[in-house]
Amino acid sequence: MSVMKMDSRVDAYIAKSADFARPILAHFRAVVEEACPDAVETIKWGTPSFTYCGSALCSMAAFKQHCSVGFWRANLLTLNRKPLGIGADGQLSHITAIKALPSRSTLIRLVKPAAKLNADGVKESVMSGRSRTRREAPPVPPDLKRALATHQKAREAFQAFPPSHQREYVEWITAAKREETRAQRVATTLEWLSEGKPRNWKYMK
């Protein structure tokens, strides 16, 4: 019998999450293990993620007052006869208790077809529908470029982010009106990137 390959970093992530979040995260983790025991745990962009057949499958995240669950191919999955959705529009985006999640059997019925899409080599993902219209990240401003050059962890996180996430940081920094504000934003950017956080991590749902 296959057993999901666990990652101790996920244990640590769950342990340091808020009291309300820990049972939610542990529950979804167990669902993934049951539905797709050959999945592999990892940490991607600072949050617990699961891969299968060498491709991203799903992820979970804890915030101050809620948790969220996301599927890499959510655009190909349905829940309650509606598109599963992602981000703030996703049906699994604002979870405050286990009872706010669909039933265990329903979650399993989401994970299994998601895993089959991976096994079948389907390349389409939540990013696919945006690929034709998304803007490329603007050039990195000199002050941010210098800062990233001296912080390997932050630099690697920035480079791994999709263009949309890179653009959010660049535009936030360049929108500063005063030099001291801009310098503070660069410093904050390094801090958040070092933790694998996108610019709007506080508001992710």
N, C-alpha and C positions, 0 to 999 in steps of 0.2 A: 504493500500500500504506500502510495506516494505521500510525502509530508512536505509542506511548504518550507522553503528555506528562509529561516527567520534572520532578522538583522537586529543586533543589540541596540543600534541607534534608535530603532523604532520603540523598543522597550523604554529607552531613556526619554524619548519624546512623549510617550504616553504618561510616564511617571511624573514629568514636570508640568503636564497640562492641568488645567483647573479641575476641581473636584467633579463638576458636572460632566466634563468632557471625557474623563478617563473611561467610564463604562461605555460610552458611545464609540470611542475609538477601538476599544478592546472587542466590542461586539462586531463592528464591521470587519476588523482584522480576522476574527473567527469565521465570519461568513465567507470571506475570500478564501481562507484556508480550506473550508469545506467544499466550496464550489469549484475551486481551481487549485488543488493541492500542489501542482507543479509550478505555481507562481513563485516569484522571487521577490522578497522585500528589499527595499532600498530607501534611501533618502534622496529626493530630487527637489531642487529649489526649496530646500529647507523643510519639506514636509514628507511624511511617510507615503511611499508610492509602491506599486506592485507592477512587475513586468511579467510577461508570459510570451514564450516563443521569441524572445529577443526584442520585444516591443512593449511600449508602455500599455498598461491595462487600465488601472484606476488609481486613485489616490484619496487621501483623507487629510483633513487639517483641523486644528483646534484654534479658536480665537478667544477673545476675552469673554464673550457671552454666547457663542454658538460654535458649532462644528459644521463642516461641509464635506461632502463626498463628491468626487468627480470621476467621470469615465472618459478615457482618451478618445473614444469613438461614440460619445454621447449623441452625436448627430445621427447615428444609425440605430439608436436604442429608443424604446418607448416605455412609458410608465403611465398607468391610468389612461391608456389610449392616447397619450399626448407625447410629443418629443420630450426626451428626458431633460434636455437643456443643460447649460453650463453657466458658471458664474452666478450673478445675481438673479438670472432668469431660470436657473436650474431648480428642479423639484427637490433636490437634496442639498440645497444651499444654505439653509438656516435651521440647523438641527440643534435643539436645546436639551433633548432627552431621548432616550432610546425609543420611547413610545411615539416620538415624532418621526421616526424612520418607518418606512414600509415594513411589513412583516419579514421575518427571516426567510421564508420561502420565496417571497417576492424579490428580495435582494439577491437570493441565489439565482433566480430566473433572470436577473440582470447580469450578474457576473458570468454565468455560463455562456450566453450568446456573445458577450463581449470577448470572452476568451476564444470562442470559436472564430470570431472575426480575425483575431491575431493568428490563430492556427492556420486559417485559410490565406494568410498573407495579405489581407486587406490593408491598403496603405492610407486610405482616407481617414482623417481624424478631425477633431474639433477645429484644428487650424486650417484644414483644407478649404473650407468655404470662404475663408478670409484671404487666401493666398493671392487671389487675383486683384483684390482691392486694397490690401494692407499697404501702408507706406513703409518704406525702408527706414531704419533708424537714422536720424540725422548725424552728421559728423560729431564726434566726441569733442567737446570744447577743450582747449589746452589745459586748463586747470584741473579738470577731471582726468584727462589723459595722464598728466603728471602724477596725480594722486594714485591712480590705478597702477601706474608703473612701479610704485613702491609697496603695493599691497597685493601679493599674489592671490590670496584667497578671494578678495573682492574682485580682482581682475578676472579670475576664472569664472566666477559667478556671473559677472556682467557679460562676458563673452558667450556664456552658455544660454543666457536669456534670449527669447525671441525678440525680433526688432521692436515689437510693440512695448515690451517691458524696458528695453534700453531707451526708447524714445521718451517714456514717462520720466525716467531719471534725468535725461538730458534737458528736457523742456522745463522740468521743475527747477533745475539749477540755473538755466539761462533766463528764467523769468524773474529771478531775484532782482530787486531794484537797487539794493545797496551791496557794496563789496563784502561787508561783514556778514550780511545775510547769505550771500552766495558762498562764502567760505564755510559758513556753518552748514549749509546744505551739502556741500561737497563732503564734509566730515561725516555728516549723518548718512550720506549715500554709502560711504565706505563701511560704516558700521553695519548698516542693513544688508549690504551685499555680502559682507563677511558671514552673515547669518543666513544667507541664501534667500533673503526676502525681496520680493518685488516692491516697487515704489508704493503701491497702494495696498500693502499687505494688511493694514489695519481695517480696511473696508471690504476686503474680499469676503464673499458670501458663497 
